[in-house]
Amino acid sequence: MDIKELYKLYQQHPCITTDSRNCPEGSIFLALKGASFNGNQFAQAALEKGCSYAIVDEKEFQTDSRIILVDDCLQTYKDLAREHRRQFEIPVVGITGTNGKTTTKELIRAVLAECYNVMATEGNFNNDVGVPKTLFRLSKEHDIAVVEMGASHPGDIKTLVETAEPNCGLITNVGRAHLLGFGSFEGVCKTKGELYDFLLAHNSPIFVNRDNKFLTEMISQRLTAKSEKPDIYYYGQSDHSDILIKGEVVSCAPFLKFRWREQDHETGYVGEWMEVQTHLIGAYNIDNMLAAITIGYVNNVPFEQINHALESYVPQNNRSQMTVTTTNHLVVDAYNANPTSMKAAIDNFKLMEVSPKMAIIGQMGELGDVSDEEHRKVVEMLTEAHFDQVWLVGENYDKIACNFRKFKNVEEVKAALQTSPITNYYIFIKGSNSNKLFQLPELL
């Protein structure tokens, strides 16, 4: 059965489940595999629980006339999702990048939602299973879609853009993350740049942070080779003449306040500054804000509504959050960490006009051969920051000489907090999700 036929079957049974514990009546079960499970084994059970059909890729599990055999279930999932996406002639915004993907996606969603019915990636469903899952949520009620795409290995973005087929998009930034999978920083740039490659091949609009030299080089190199050039919309804080949306940080005390304006140097038009008070911690978030503004601007969202969306947005899920407890002020960024985001976050906390300051810093994962070097750089940055207290969490810090207090894991930190509570501090918490530092706020 080819994809067209399978999609017709899906139209008759418009619900695909990949979890045999959740089998809505009349749905289609698709058997995916993981490191510790094989969905093929549950196909028959899925039918018994209510699914109308099951799709498998191992012939021995084709034990029923309602079980359809394909070559590769994951590829079939992606192909079906692409076929579903093609049913909708609406803007699909593709987003990738090393840092800021989810925050930028949420800001874009908020801005566009002022005028449109938006379908956007939920949580961090941004991989080769999450992107198809996202696309299947598209319905005729939607006016626009915002699809986040993550990568940890070469070729990941190419696979995802060929599934989602975005017709505009942006890369938030490129940095030193997942180096174990990418092999090098150049590998990161090449893989993230696959979004540019797809958009350029289809002459689709691209949004670019003009102040990021890596992104401007990546787009410039690709444009040189093209005779027909798509619309490129630049945003940033610098004075480059091709910037469409310009912004400036006003303050971070502790929440980011910034101002922005539109400008067209070809006509000489420069708009009035507009000031926005956000609920985000971190001056680096101005780039995410400007990306959302630019996409809203190009999609004709009125300025007042753009500003309303940005001022109303409150971050969730341990991303750039300020939490006020009965004893402390917490700046929690415990979802992810890599050298690029760690430097930006430490620099920002250093600039915050608050006192006293404490940093609880977890180790960073997937850095391969440069792990020791990058963790040493983090310690050097913390030393130069002169925070009142610094606690380091994780064995990667063990052999680095410093005067900071060290803990093997979050359990040791929790024990220390229960023995000697910390009070009346501004506390910055950051580390890879595997550190489980998100368990600490309830003790602070």
Secondary structure, DSSP 8 states (H G I E B T S, - for coil): --HHHHHHHHHHS--EE--TT---TT-EEE--B-SS-BGGGGHHHHHHHT-SEEEESSGGG--STTEEE-S-HHHHHHHHHHHHHTT--S-EEEEE-SSSHHHHHHHHHHHHTTTS-EEE--TT--STTHHHHHHTT--TT-SEEEEE---SSTTHHHHHHHHH--SEEEE----S-SHHHHSSHHHHHHHHTHHHHHHHHTT--EEEETT-HHHHHHHHHHHHT-SS---EEEEESS--TTEEEEEEEEEESSEEEEEEEEEETTTTEE---EEEEEEEE-TTHHHHHHHHHHHHHHTT--HHHHHHHHHH----TTSSEEEE-SS-EEEEE-S---HHHHHHHHHHHHHS--SSEEEEEE---S-GGGHHHHHHHHHHHHHHHT-SEEEEESGGGTTS--SSEEESSHHHHHHHHHHS---S-EEEEE--GGG-GGGSGGG-
